[in-house]
Amino acid sequence: MIVNVETNLLVDCYFKKVERSEIIEKKYSPKGNWAFNWLKPLTHSFEIYGIVTEEYPDMIQGLIALKPNYDEAFRCVDLEIIESAPHNKKLVNKRENVNRKYIGAGRCLVAFACQYSLDKGLEGFVELTSKTSKIDFYQDLGAVSTYGQNMMIADNVALDLAKQYFPGGVKWWKK
């Protein structure tokens, strides 16, 4: 769940797989005020998922790029990039975003990665490389540093996050 800034109420989140054509059409890239070019993870076999709400079903609230890693030495989900939509970011050009629609999209996306890992038979383990400025964010969610900026969300933490955010399972958006 995420929080509507205007009403301060929790809002149900729905997830959908985001395809290449939508990324191009809706400009999920720096040209559309996103920090990342969301086409790039597709070239490395990552799947892109987005959050939508009933109030704004055609407006992505955040995106995440995930790929299962079944290598016996790693067995986890690789989280390539994660980003709240430009209209949900806390800061825009280092200033408070006064037009913010929802709070909590990033946390919800991390919980989704944990559930994705559980669903893929990877016990909830999620691996990522954090931006320096986001290390505290991931640590607050229970991730631990493995080395440098690499971080891991372990099975017990992942299970707790998945239960907290998706007590009845992930809700998928149906067009």
Number of C-alpha atoms within 10 A of each C-alpha: 21 22 17 15 15 10 10 11 12 14 15 16 23 17 21 17 14 18 13 13 10 11 15 14 8 12 16 22 16 11 11 14 14 17 15 16 17 24 19 13 18 14 9 10 12 19 19 23 21 25 30 22 18 12 9 9 15 10 14 22 28 24 24 25 24 25 21 20 18 13 8 7 7 13 18 28 27 21 22 19 19 25 20 25 24 21 19 23 22 17 13 15 6 7 8 11 15 13 14 18 18 24 20 18 25 23 20 22 25 22 25 25 29 30 27 23 27 20 11 16 15 20 20 28 27 30 25 22 19 20 11 9 7 11 17 13 13 19 14 10 16 17 21 17 17 13 9 9 14 15 20 24 26 18 18 12 18 28 19 18 23 24 15 13 21 18 10 9 11 16 13 13 16 8 6
